[in-house]
């Protein structure tokens, strides 16, 4: 395992993630729970993939990691 590896584990309910991170001197165990959403999690080995930093941020926020755009740009003079 290199110094930038992070391994994620998710249960059946997909509302909690545990992570193992190696900091060079030992492992750090992290835990995150979503209160209203579920994590987008692969259902089988074929869906596994390496995440970019942006996809990881989306995953941690309970968003889809397959977004084509992070936001919809507005037009000048309009209010959304």
C-alpha distances in whole Angstrom, upper triangle without the diagonal:
4,7,8,6,9,10,14,16,20,23,26,28,25,27,24,20,17,14,11,10,8,10,10,12,12,11,14,15,17,20,22,26,28,32,33,31,28,25,25,22,22,24,23,20,22,22,18,17,15,16,18,18,22,21,19,22,24,22,22,26,27,28,27,24,26,29,31,32,31,34,38,40,43,46,48,51,49,48,46
4,6,6,9,11,15,18,22,25,28,30,27,28,25,21,19,15,12,10,8,9,8,12,12,12,14,16,18,21,23,26,28,32,34,31,29,25,25,24,23,26,25,22,24,23,19,18,15,16,16,16,20,20,18,21,23,22,22,25,27,27,27,24,26,28,30,31,29,33,37,38,42,45,46,49,48,46,44
4,6,9,12,15,18,22,25,29,30,27,27,24,20,18,14,12,8,6,6,6,10,10,11,12,15,16,19,21,25,27,31,32,30,28,25,25,24,24,27,27,24,26,25,21,19,16,16,16,15,19,20,17,19,22,21,20,24,26,26,27,24,26,28,30,30,28,32,35,37,40,43,45,47,46,45,43
4,7,10,13,17,20,23,27,28,24,25,22,18,16,13,11,8,7,8,9,13,13,12,12,14,15,18,19,23,24,28,30,27,25,22,22,21,22,25,24,22,24,22,18,16,13,12,12,12,15,16,13,16,19,18,17,21,22,23,23,20,23,24,26,26,25,28,32,33,36,40,41,44,42,41,39
4,7,10,13,17,20,23,25,21,22,20,16,14,10,8,6,7,9,10,13,12,11,11,13,13,16,18,21,23,27,28,26,23,20,20,18,19,22,21,19,21,19,15,14,11,11,12,12,16,15,13,15,18,16,16,20,21,22,22,19,21,24,26,26,25,28,32,34,37,40,42,45,43,42,39
4,7,10,13,17,20,21,18,19,16,12,10,7,6,5,7,10,12,14,13,10,10,10,10,13,14,17,19,23,24,22,20,16,17,15,16,19,19,18,20,18,14,13,10,10,12,11,15,14,10,13,16,14,13,17,18,19,19,17,20,22,24,25,23,27,30,32,36,39,41,43,42,40,37
4,7,10,14,17,18,16,17,14,10,8,5,5,7,9,12,15,16,14,11,11,10,10,12,13,16,18,22,24,21,18,15,15,13,14,16,16,15,17,16,12,12,10,11,14,14,16,15,12,15,16,13,13,17,17,19,19,17,20,22,25,26,24,28,31,34,37,41,43,45,43,41,38
4,7,10,14,15,12,13,10,7,6,4,7,9,12,15,18,19,16,13,12,10,9,10,11,13,15,18,20,17,15,11,12,10,11,14,15,14,16,14,11,12,11,11,14,14,16,13,10,13,14,11,11,15,14,16,16,15,18,20,23,24,23,26,30,32,35,39,41,43,41,39,36
4,7,10,12,10,11,9,6,5,6,8,12,15,18,21,21,18,15,14,11,10,10,11,12,14,17,19,17,13,11,12,9,11,12,13,13,16,14,12,13,14,14,17,17,19,16,13,16,16,13,12,16,15,17,17,16,19,22,25,26,25,28,31,34,37,41,43,45,42,40,37
4,7,8,6,8,6,5,6,9,12,15,18,21,24,25,22,18,16,13,12,10,10,10,12,15,16,14,10,8,10,7,10,11,12,14,16,14,13,15,15,15,18,18,19,16,14,16,16,12,12,14,13,15,15,15,18,21,24,26,24,27,30,33,36,40,42,44,41,39,35
4,6,5,8,7,7,9,12,15,18,21,24,27,27,24,20,19,15,14,12,12,11,12,15,16,14,11,10,12,9,11,11,13,15,18,16,15,18,19,19,22,22,23,20,17,19,18,15,15,17,15,17,18,18,21,23,27,28,27,29,32,36,38,42,44,46,43,40,37
4,5,8,9,10,13,16,18,22,25,28,31,31,28,24,23,19,18,15,15,13,14,15,16,14,10,10,11,10,11,10,12,15,17,16,16,19,21,20,24,24,24,21,19,21,20,16,17,18,15,18,18,19,21,23,27,28,27,30,32,36,38,42,45,46,43,40,37
4,5,8,10,13,16,19,23,26,29,32,32,29,25,23,20,18,14,13,11,11,12,12,10,8,9,11,10,12,12,15,18,20,17,18,20,22,21,24,24,24,20,19,20,18,15,15,16,13,16,16,18,20,22,26,27,26,28,30,34,36,40,42,43,40,38,34
4,6,7,11,14,17,20,23,26,29,30,27,23,21,18,15,12,11,9,9,11,11,9,5,5,7,7,10,11,14,16,18,15,15,17,18,17,20,20,20,17,15,16,15,11,12,13,10,13,13,15,17,19,23,24,22,25,27,31,33,37,40,41,38,35,32
4,7,10,14,17,20,24,26,29,30,27,23,20,17,14,11,8,6,5,7,8,7,5,6,9,10,13,14,17,20,21,18,18,19,20,19,21,20,20,17,15,16,14,11,11,11,9,12,14,16,18,20,24,24,22,24,27,30,32,36,38,39,36,34,30
4,7,10,14,16,20,22,26,26,23,19,17,13,11,7,6,4,6,9,11,10,8,8,11,11,14,15,18,19,22,19,18,19,19,18,20,19,19,17,14,15,15,11,10,12,10,14,15,16,20,21,25,25,23,26,29,32,34,38,40,41,38,36,32
4,7,10,13,17,19,22,23,20,16,14,11,8,6,5,6,9,12,14,12,10,8,11,10,13,15,17,18,20,17,15,16,16,15,17,17,17,15,12,13,13,10,9,12,11,14,15,15,19,20,24,25,22,25,29,31,34,38,40,41,39,36,33
4,7,10,14,16,19,19,16,12,10,7,6,4,7,9,12,15,17,16,14,12,14,13,15,17,18,18,21,19,16,17,17,16,18,17,19,17,13,15,16,13,11,14,14,17,18,18,21,23,27,27,25,28,31,34,37,41,43,44,42,39,36
4,6,10,13,16,16,13,10,8,6,5,6,9,12,14,18,20,18,16,13,15,14,16,18,19,18,21,19,16,16,15,14,16,15,17,16,12,14,16,13,11,15,15,18,19,17,21,23,26,27,25,28,31,34,37,40,42,44,42,40,37
4,7,10,12,13,10,6,6,5,7,9,12,15,18,22,24,22,20,17,19,17,18,20,20,19,22,20,17,17,15,15,17,16,19,18,14,16,19,16,15,18,19,21,22,20,24,26,29,29,27,30,34,36,39,43,45,47,45,43,40
4,6,9,11,8,5,5,7,8,11,14,17,20,23,26,24,22,19,20,19,20,23,23,21,24,22,19,18,15,15,16,15,18,17,14,16,19,17,15,19,20,22,23,21,24,26,28,29,27,30,34,36,39,42,44,46,44,42,40
4,6,7,6,5,6,9,11,15,17,21,24,27,29,28,26,23,24,22,23,26,25,24,26,24,21,20,17,17,18,17,20,20,17,19,22,20,19,22,24,26,26,24,27,29,31,31,29,33,37,38,41,45,46,49,47,45,43
4,6,6,6,7,11,12,16,19,22,25,28,31,29,28,25,26,25,26,29,29,27,29,27,24,22,19,19,19,18,21,21,18,20,23,22,20,23,25,27,28,25,29,30,32,32,30,33,37,38,41,44,46,48,47,45,43
4,6,8,10,14,16,20,22,26,29,32,34,33,31,28,29,28,28,31,31,28,31,29,26,24,21,21,21,20,24,24,21,23,26,25,23,27,29,30,31,28,31,33,35,35,33,36,40,41,44,47,49,51,50,48,46
4,7,10,13,16,20,23,26,29,32,35,34,32,29,31,29,30,33,32,30,33,32,28,27,24,24,25,23,27,27,24,25,28,27,25,28,30,32,33,31,34,36,38,38,36,39,42,44,47,50,51,53,52,50,48
4,7,10,13,17,20,23,27,30,32,31,29,27,28,27,28,30,30,28,31,29,26,25,23,23,24,22,26,26,22,24,27,25,23,26,28,30,31,29,32,34,37,37,35,38,42,43,46,50,51,53,51,49,47
4,6,10,13,16,20,23,26,29,28,26,23,25,23,24,26,26,25,28,26,23,22,20,20,22,20,23,23,19,21,24,22,20,23,25,27,28,26,29,31,34,34,32,35,39,41,44,47,49,51,49,47,44
4,6,10,13,17,20,23,26,25,23,21,23,22,23,26,26,25,28,26,23,22,20,19,21,19,22,21,17,19,21,19,17,20,22,24,26,24,28,29,32,32,30,33,36,38,41,45,46,48,46,44,41
4,7,10,14,17,20,23,22,20,18,20,19,21,23,24,23,26,24,21,21,20,19,21,19,21,20,17,18,20,18,15,19,20,22,24,23,26,28,31,31,29,32,35,38,40,44,46,47,45,43,40
4,7,10,14,17,19,19,17,15,18,17,20,22,23,23,25,23,20,20,19,17,19,17,19,18,14,15,17,15,12,15,16,19,21,20,24,25,28,28,26,28,32,34,37,41,42,44,42,39,36
4,7,10,13,16,15,14,13,16,15,18,20,22,23,25,22,20,21,20,18,20,18,19,18,14,15,16,14,11,13,14,17,19,19,23,24,28,28,25,28,31,34,36,40,42,43,40,38,35
4,7,10,13,12,11,10,14,14,17,19,22,23,25,22,20,20,19,17,19,17,17,16,13,13,13,11,8,10,11,14,17,17,21,22,25,25,22,24,28,30,33,36,38,39,37,34,31
4,6,9,9,9,9,13,14,17,19,22,23,25,22,21,21,21,19,21,19,19,18,15,14,14,12,9,10,10,14,16,17,21,22,25,25,22,24,28,30,32,36,38,39,36,33,30
4,6,6,7,8,11,13,17,19,22,24,25,22,21,22,22,19,21,19,18,17,15,14,13,11,9,8,7,11,14,16,19,19,23,23,20,22,25,28,29,33,35,36,33,30,27
4,6,8,11,14,16,20,21,24,27,28,25,24,25,25,23,24,23,21,20,18,17,16,14,12,11,10,13,16,19,22,22,25,25,22,23,26,29,30,34,36,36,33,30,27
4,7,10,13,16,19,20,24,26,27,24,24,25,25,23,24,23,21,19,18,17,15,14,13,11,9,12,14,17,20,20,23,23,20,21,23,27,28,31,34,34,31,28,24
4,7,9,12,16,17,20,23,24,20,21,21,22,20,21,20,19,16,16,15,12,11,11,9,6,9,11,14,16,16,20,20,18,19,22,25,27,30,33,33,30,27,24
4,6,9,12,13,17,19,20,17,17,18,19,17,19,19,18,15,14,14,12,9,10,9,6,9,10,12,15,16,20,20,19,20,23,26,29,32,35,36,33,30,27
4,6,10,12,15,17,18,14,14,15,16,14,16,16,15,12,11,11,9,6,7,8,5,7,8,10,13,14,18,19,17,20,22,26,28,32,35,36,33,31,27
4,7,9,12,14,15,11,11,12,14,12,15,15,14,11,11,12,9,7,9,10,7,7,6,7,10,12,15,17,16,19,21,25,27,31,34,35,33,31,27
4,6,9,11,12,9,9,10,12,12,15,16,16,12,12,14,12,9,11,13,10,11,10,10,12,15,18,20,19,22,25,28,31,34,37,39,36,34,31
4,6,7,8,5,6,9,12,12,16,18,17,14,14,16,15,12,14,16,14,14,12,11,12,16,19,21,21,24,26,30,33,36,39,41,38,37,33
4,7,8,7,8,12,15,16,19,21,21,17,17,20,18,15,17,19,16,16,14,14,15,18,21,24,24,27,29,33,35,39,42,44,41,39,36
4,6,6,7,11,14,16,20,22,22,19,19,22,20,17,20,22,19,19,17,16,17,20,23,26,26,29,31,35,38,41,44,46,43,42,39
4,5,5,9,12,15,18,21,22,18,18,22,21,18,20,23,21,21,18,17,17,21,23,26,27,30,32,35,39,42,45,47,45,43,40
4,6,8,12,15,18,21,21,18,19,22,21,18,21,23,21,20,18,16,16,19,21,24,25,28,30,34,37,40,43,45,43,42,39
4,6,10,12,15,18,18,14,15,18,17,15,18,20,17,17,14,12,12,16,18,21,22,25,27,30,33,37,40,42,39,38,35
4,7,9,13,16,17,13,13,17,16,14,16,19,17,17,14,12,13,17,19,21,22,25,28,31,34,37,40,43,40,39,36
4,6,10,13,14,11,11,15,14,13,15,18,17,16,14,11,11,15,17,19,19,23,26,28,32,35,38,41,38,37,34
4,7,10,12,9,9,13,14,12,15,17,17,16,15,11,12,15,17,19,19,23,26,28,31,35,37,40,38,37,34
4,7,8,6,6,10,10,9,12,14,14,13,12,8,10,13,15,16,15,19,22,25,28,31,34,36,34,33,31
4,5,5,6,9,10,10,12,14,15,14,13,9,11,12,14,14,14,17,21,22,26,29,31,34,32,32,29
4,6,5,6,9,10,11,13,14,14,14,11,13,14,15,15,13,17,20,22,25,28,30,33,31,30,28
4,5,5,6,9,10,11,13,11,11,8,10,10,12,11,9,13,16,18,22,25,27,29,28,27,24
4,5,5,6,9,10,11,9,8,5,8,9,11,11,10,14,17,20,23,26,29,31,29,28,25
4,5,5,6,9,10,10,10,8,11,12,15,15,13,16,20,22,26,29,31,33,31,30,27
4,5,5,6,9,9,10,9,12,12,15,14,11,14,18,20,23,27,29,30,29,27,24
4,5,5,6,5,6,6,9,9,12,12,9,12,16,18,21,25,27,29,27,25,22
4,5,5,5,7,6,10,11,14,15,13,16,19,22,25,28,31,33,30,28,25
4,5,7,10,10,13,14,17,17,14,17,21,23,26,30,32,33,31,28,26
4,6,9,10,13,13,16,15,12,14,18,21,23,27,29,30,27,25,22
4,7,9,12,12,16,16,13,15,18,22,24,28,30,31,28,26,23
4,6,9,8,12,12,10,12,15,18,21,25,27,29,26,24,20
4,5,6,10,11,10,13,15,19,21,25,28,30,27,25,22
4,6,9,10,10,13,16,19,22,26,29,31,28,27,24
4,6,9,10,13,15,18,21,25,28,30,28,27,24
4,5,7,9,11,14,18,21,24,26,24,23,20
4,7,9,10,13,16,19,22,25,23,22,20
4,5,7,9,13,16,19,22,20,19,17
4,7,9,13,16,19,21,19,18,16
4,6,9,13,15,18,15,14,12
4,6,10,13,15,13,12,10
4,7,10,12,11,11,10
4,7,9,7,8,8
4,6,6,8,10
4,6,9,11
4,7,10
4,7
4
